[in-house]
Amino acid sequence: MNHYKNNRMKNLLKKLCLVSTIAFLFFACKKDDPGLLLKQGTFLTSGSVGLAATPSTLVLDSSSGGTKTAFTFSWPAVSFGPSIAVTYTLQIDSINDNFIKPLNISMASALSLTYTMGAFNTLATSLGLPTGVAGQLHLRVKADVNQSNGVATSVPTVYSNVVNITVTPYSTIPKPIYPVPANLYLVGDATAGGWNNPVPVPTQVFTQIDANTFGIVAQLTGGGQFLVLPVNGDWSHKYAITGTGNPAGGAFVPDANNNMVGPTTTGLYKIVMDFVKGTYTITPAVAGAIPTNLYLVGDATAGGWNNPVPVPSQQFTQLSSGEFKITIALVSSGSYLWLPLNGDWTHKFGGSSKTGGAVLADAAVPGSNTPAPSANGTYTIDVNFFSGQYTVK
């Protein structure tokens, strides 16, 4: 019996020794495996100077839709040791900002990136470079090592050399075919004011929608005619047509001989003048889409949520057929709405930003209403129903 126990013990010891030997050899081999040894990487080698830009100076070109090649950036692979995966990030920033908040483009394992004219123009202007003027950007690449699960390791990030490039962006804003006036006014027997000049304001004043477009909503008499004037009360210049005219619109020409032709049926219409295309359109308008009055209500104002609101202190001034402005003291802890009819909660307008943004109507207005600015003070609220935007300054 003892002999059996002794043999069993000897066999067990042999097995334990064998397992220990295998484990020792495994870990010894793993430790010595060069694929698991990390070393400090570098972009600079005997065969490369690091990040390179081709070309280094360029005037961007919008021809062919901006599809021509602009810049190509390339860099060498960084080795942190055999079998070590490296990820690269191209960083681009204004030369004045010194990589404080650079634009980071994740490159995975790629070693180059090519931009088209259009894509790099968008990038350059987003970084603050003005159009039509040569400006400078600088670039660098950073290399990182991640664990197999994607989590960053403690291996320090390696940065390439910094490359400066000079680039002249182009403007993407369409150029008007005619000089854009500061204001536009509607005159003619199709309008309520007839051919009297100066015309009634603000009802026959166009609203500027953007840098090149104006719009107006007005009641037009069927079968009437009209002209558009850049200066109220002055016949020296006008926008007119050269042909017989179309009730739906067409091309306009500065100081042409013929009047524009209005709709055949009396009603509410929207006229839009586009100085990029040199055209105007006449389309039916929906009553109430652009209010004729606007009032401010809310606990951000002195009148609070009482409705009707105090007039004239909380009534907007109508600048044109579609733009309203008010300068008023606002309390930062409150909120507000704009009402088209004083004393009536049926319809409302507002926004979701303290400083401005899209004009929202009725159910689209947040339940918390338009937030007041962050600090108590006197502010000017400008609401443009043609552009669909408001500002608070």
PEURZI-V255738 format. One record per backbone hydrogen bond with DSSP energy under -1.0 kcal/mol. CO is the residue of the C=O (numbers start at 0). NH is the residue of the N-H. If there is no record, write none. Layout:
# PEURZI-V255738
{{CO & NH} {CO & NH}}
This chain:
# PEURZI-V255738
{{0 & 4} {1 & 5} {2 & 6} {3 & 7} {4 & 8} {5 & 9} {6 & 10} {7 & 11} {8 & 12} {9 & 13} {10 & 14} {11 & 15} {12 & 16} {13 & 17} {14 & 18} {15 & 19} {16 & 20} {17 & 21} {18 & 22} {19 & 23} {20 & 24} {21 & 25} {22 & 26} {23 & 27} {24 & 28} {25 & 29} {26 & 30} {27 & 31} {32 & 35} {33 & 36} {47 & 44} {51 & 73} {53 & 71} {55 & 165} {57 & 167} {62 & 65} {65 & 117} {67 & 116} {70 & 114} {71 & 53} {72 & 112} {73 & 51} {79 & 38} {80 & 83} {86 & 143} {87 & 106} {88 & 141} {89 & 104} {90 & 139} {91 & 102} {92 & 137} {93 & 96} {96 & 99} {102 & 91} {104 & 89} {106 & 109} {107 & 87} {110 & 74} {112 & 72} {114 & 69} {115 & 119} {116 & 120} {117 & 121} {118 & 122} {119 & 123} {120 & 124} {121 & 125} {122 & 126} {123 & 128} {124 & 127} {134 & 166} {135 & 94} {136 & 164} {137 & 92} {138 & 162} {139 & 90} {140 & 159} {141 & 88} {142 & 157} {143 & 86} {144 & 152} {146 & 149} {150 & 146} {157 & 142} {162 & 138} {164 & 136} {165 & 57} {166 & 134} {167 & 59} {168 & 131} {183 & 205} {184 & 228} {186 & 226} {187 & 190} {189 & 220} {192 & 195} {193 & 187} {199 & 203} {201 & 204} {203 & 185} {204 & 320} {206 & 214} {211 & 274} {212 & 208} {212 & 209} {213 & 272} {214 & 206} {215 & 270} {217 & 268} {219 & 266} {220 & 223} {223 & 261} {224 & 189} {225 & 259} {226 & 186} {227 & 238} {228 & 184} {230 & 233} {237 & 254} {238 & 227} {239 & 252} {240 & 257} {245 & 248} {247 & 281} {249 & 279} {252 & 239} {252 & 255} {257 & 240} {259 & 225} {262 & 222} {266 & 219} {267 & 284} {268 & 217} {269 & 282} {270 & 215} {271 & 280} {272 & 213} {273 & 277} {273 & 278} {274 & 176} {277 & 251} {278 & 273} {279 & 249} {280 & 271} {282 & 269} {285 & 288} {293 & 315} {294 & 338} {296 & 336} {297 & 300} {299 & 330} {300 & 303} {302 & 305} {303 & 297} {309 & 313} {311 & 314} {313 & 295} {316 & 324} {321 & 384} {322 & 318} {322 & 319} {323 & 382} {324 & 316} {325 & 380} {327 & 378} {329 & 376} {330 & 333} {333 & 371} {334 & 299} {335 & 369} {336 & 296} {337 & 348} {338 & 294} {340 & 343} {347 & 361} {348 & 337} {349 & 359} {354 & 391} {356 & 389} {359 & 349} {360 & 363} {361 & 364} {365 & 368} {369 & 335} {376 & 329} {378 & 327} {379 & 392} {380 & 325} {381 & 390} {382 & 323} {383 & 387} {383 & 388} {387 & 358} {388 & 383} {389 & 356} {390 & 381}}
